[in-house]
Amino acid sequence: MALGPRFRGDERIKCSSTWWPASMPAFLSWETNMAYPSTHKLTVVHLSAHSPSIGASPVAAYLRVPFRCSIEKLTAVANGSITTADCSIAVALNGAAMSGSPFTLPVAGAGAGQVASMTPTAKTYANEDDTISFTPSGASGANIAGNFTVVLKQT
């Protein structure tokens, strides 16, 4: 009997191995019926900062870099609806503008949970205890908070 891509619980398959029994239950095989979560390498870290306002009275958010790394991606998430104009988010490393900055959180489709992201246009490296700042501007809307995330890859 030829076995198909799926096995019943009582079926056995042949496994040519010196350390595994000659036959084993199908549920112990390489075949699976469930999705696996995506994994991240231990050298990739996501850090987040919060700003109480990205709208009418914008407040900058800051992060401390915990180790020597390259900056892979930056994101912003609105916690409410900005109005009137796009929110421009200037990103700086130790006060110097990062390549590709600013990025925009558009007013079109604005709402809680809206995400915008940016990948630096040039490879950007940071050292331990450097500061990354996110400075929102241009949008309106009272008390619209925002969260900023940076993806760092340890070097």
Order of alpha helices (4+ residues) and beta strands (2+ residues): beta-beta-beta-beta-beta-beta-beta-beta-beta-beta-beta-beta
